[in-house]
Amino acid sequence: DAGRLAAKFKALQRKWHPDRTHGSEEAARQSARINEAYQILREPHKRAAYMLDMLGASLGEEVDDLAMADPELLEYAMAARESIDEAESDASLRNIAADTELLVDQVEEPLQRAFQTDNLAEARRLTARLQYYNRILATIADKLPAD
């Protein structure tokens, strides 16, 4: 739950922030670790990749191989990239982003189930999907003006 994660992050930062602990080196280390953990945990694809690493099933360089074995993903990625290149307005780009975010949402529950059932092959496949979707979203974000 993103809300609980953010609340826990803020509580830990209040406790360990170097400004509150008078420059303590330990507090600075803890604060940095808290920030790093939050950056990983708040993004589904980063969280899944981290969990795979911890379980000894890292994606590493295999993410592209896993994607190549997923024709549906490849078809979507190619079509999305083409649509991004041909987009004539920010609204078109936002529509592609919204479609991609829906696909991200559709992967999250099966990915959670894969981890719960120790189906690491499926978790790796779905994490590769998330990473590809994230690349598409990053490409769109780069093309859109900063808010």
Disulfide bonds with the S-S distance in Angstrom:
none
